[in-house]
Amino acid sequence: MAEEQSKEERVKAVIEEIRPYIQADGGDLEFVSLVGNVVNVRLRGACCGCPGARMTLKMGVEQRMKEVVPEIEAVEAV
């Protein structure tokens, strides 16, 4: 019998799903931690200092994260 994936494992799977799209634009996304229902990530590469990075984080990453892991409340850059 397969064990249910932990919340952190599901969060990491979503990040791995999204990373190729961010990498295609010269950036990267790294999982840092899960504190309660808030995911902390680090933006790297072209994402650092990009004016669109916050929009990508909130409208792309956070939205997808909430679809797959509904208990997640927010995705924050640290």
C-alpha positions as CSV (number, residue, x, y, z in Angstrom):
1,M,0.0,0.0,0.0
2,A,1.5,3.4,-1.1
3,E,1.9,6.0,1.6
4,E,0.3,9.4,1.0
5,Q,2.8,12.0,0.1
6,S,3.6,14.5,2.8
7,K,2.7,18.1,2.3
8,E,6.3,19.0,1.9
9,E,6.8,16.3,-0.8
10,R,3.8,17.6,-2.7
11,V,5.1,21.2,-2.5
12,K,8.5,20.2,-3.8
13,A,6.8,18.3,-6.6
14,V,5.0,21.4,-7.7
15,I,8.2,23.4,-7.6
16,E,9.9,20.8,-9.8
17,E,7.0,21.0,-12.2
18,I,7.3,24.8,-12.5
19,R,11.1,25.2,-12.5
20,P,11.6,24.4,-16.3
21,Y,9.3,27.3,-17.2
22,I,11.2,29.7,-15.0
23,Q,14.6,28.3,-16.1
24,A,13.6,28.9,-19.7
25,D,13.5,32.6,-18.9
26,G,17.0,32.5,-17.3
27,G,15.7,32.3,-13.7
28,D,15.4,29.6,-11.2
29,L,13.2,28.7,-8.2
30,E,14.5,26.8,-5.1
31,F,12.5,25.4,-2.2
32,V,13.7,26.8,1.1
33,S,11.2,25.7,3.8
34,L,7.6,25.0,4.6
35,V,6.4,26.9,7.7
36,G,2.9,25.9,8.6
37,N,1.0,26.5,5.3
38,V,3.5,29.0,3.9
39,V,6.0,27.9,1.3
40,N,9.3,29.9,1.3
41,V,11.3,29.9,-1.9
42,R,14.4,31.5,-3.2
43,L,14.4,33.2,-6.7
44,R,17.7,32.9,-8.5
45,G,19.2,34.0,-11.8
46,A,17.3,36.4,-14.0
47,C,14.5,36.4,-11.4
48,C,16.6,38.4,-8.9
49,G,15.7,42.0,-9.3
50,C,13.2,41.3,-12.2
51,P,10.2,43.6,-11.8
52,G,7.9,40.7,-13.0
53,A,9.3,38.2,-10.4
54,R,6.6,39.0,-7.8
55,M,3.8,38.6,-10.4
56,T,5.3,35.3,-11.5
57,L,5.5,34.2,-7.8
58,K,2.0,35.2,-6.9
59,M,0.0,34.6,-10.1
60,G,2.0,31.6,-11.4
61,V,3.8,29.7,-8.6
62,E,1.3,30.4,-5.8
63,Q,-1.7,29.8,-7.9
64,R,-0.5,26.4,-9.1
65,M,0.7,25.5,-5.6
66,K,-2.8,26.1,-4.2
67,E,-4.4,24.0,-7.0
68,V,-2.2,21.0,-6.1
69,V,-1.8,21.5,-2.4
70,P,-5.0,23.3,-1.3
71,E,-3.9,23.8,2.3
72,I,-1.1,26.1,1.2
73,E,-1.9,29.7,2.1
74,A,1.0,31.6,0.4
75,V,4.3,31.3,-1.4
76,E,6.8,33.9,-0.3
77,A,10.3,34.8,-1.6
78,V,13.0,34.8,1.0
